[in-house]
Amino acid sequence: MLPTLVFLALLGCGPTAEPPVVSVEVPEAPPGTGQGEHTDLWRAFEARTVVVGGVSRQLTTASLGEIEIQGEGTSALHVGDEASREVLPLRVPSGQYPVEASVLEGSGDEPKVVAAIRLSLAKGVPRRFAYLGSFATQGHALLCGDVADAQLTAGAARDVMVRMQAGTQHFFTHATGESEPDLAVCQSGYGEGTYDAFVGLDDDGMPVQVVLDFQVLVEPIEASFDLGDVLALGASPLEVAGLSERGVKVARLVGGDVDISLDSASVSADPTIGGFELLWYDDEGEPMYGRQAVFGSKYSFSAPRGGKPRRAVLRWVAGIAPL
């Protein structure tokens, strides 16, 4: 899979009557975002050792340079990639703003990855972080200062892709032509996907930082429920602690085989829950391997052929915790 990059774009909108200060309208956070189930944004740029997947790795911070915003009025903040751009509800006046990357250094076969990007808007210290928006990345991306520079994304990003595939760089600031259009390009976490942006607010509620969280410095919280003797289960919906109260429907299908269905439509908008799987065991407690099919939010778990499972355990990811 090709490396996936992400960009921030501060696009000038011409003279306006707005005062030259950073302004923000914090939206309501969707399920699974903005409620602490994300990277520890205060420690994301702290030099330290982090254990990821049982391996100790170093977390460092690297400068991606500065973006310079010129002109009157304020500029809108765009995030995403060339194919999918989202306008965040934040406007920034002219000035120079440093950009940094939180970098998880490589270890063994594990490559170096970017865990987060931080755009500093003021010298204040964030007292809280609020959800600002979500964005998807599928290809190249960058950080730039105006509409004209934004049009340079394709050529600049192709150059980045070649460099990254060669293993020479995972992030850098790109300049082209006689001027420097302030293009900060960066790999987005472990690859393409949907990520969240957060704004750091000071004691007065003023924006001082924007942080893009690539979900690298987190680990899943696993949950499970023992369904017991599957041969004794009825066809009515099963009560599964941790799922039934959230509207997830689990039931045994009537028929000759032991089949379990699960409908997760009620939590499909929550990125912190999912990864459902069913573990089968025989009379001796030895694992058996069944079949699984997924159609959108609906799961179908079929018992192993040629055997009689006695017990089944449903397992899933119930959330994420910061490292």
Phi, psi and omega in degrees: 000136180292150176300146179251135183243167180220150177228155166248139178228120175264104187258118180293141182243019177081177181300137177222173179270002183286146176291149184282067176227157177290130179231151183210145172241107185283119181280170174286134183280134175289170180304138175084002179229149175070007182243026180091350180271062181203181177306146172290096189292340176286328184257000184296335183247026179261128179292118183195172175265131182237135177265112181240119181060032179082003181245131178281128181224153183269136176255124181231171178238133180235141178282136172256016180087202180233151168254139180249120179257124182242162177103174181275163177074207182234167181240147177277151180260119180251143180217149181137222172220184186299327183278338185212104181248137176244137177266117179278149183282060182214137180235140188234135178282174179297150180153183178249131185231121180287147178235134180231154176243136171272119189243124174267111185294152180290158178209119181062237179275354182276124182282164172293137179224156176268124183270330182195159173238138179237125173254117182269125183258333181205173184274355182294166179258128179296131175262337174205157176246138179237145176300133183246330180164169178241154181212153179248144175235136179229347183206230183276164183196169183195177178236125185215173191259335180207179184299318181300317179294326181298332180288348181275001188301316187299307181294316181297318184289324177299322177297318180297315182301317180297316181296318183290321178296331178281354178077016184272331182211144175250346177195151174188169175260127186258132175232146182214153177072198182284333179251168177254107184280009175059060178259108177259118186244143187206143173289140183261098175055227182269003178145196184293153180163193178247132184230168183244148175249142180232150176248132177269125183249140179275191183299331181268005181079015179269141180292130177238341179212154166236128182237130173261122184260119182262014173057039177264321184267047178221161175225149183287148172258115184267146177226157179211161178215127181276114180283349178077213182289104185292335180289341181264358182288140175275180182272352181286160178306139182267141176275113181242111181301132181095343180239314184302320181291347178257009175088002178285128185257124179236134182206156172267135179275138180284134180162184182289325180268166175266104180239138179242132177250151178217131178240113184256023183302327184291341181240014184296337180274356182260109184288352183266003178228139182157203179063042184289137175211153180242127180257128183254145179222147179270189182299333182269001181083008179278142181293146175236154186246112180262196181243150181223138176227142181233128177231095184066242180267001185256131180247145174230120181249120181252138180296155179301140178286144177077011179217166179243096179293143179254331186218148178221142179236124178270131182230145180203168173270121186258358181165184176228152180232140179289146176275000000 
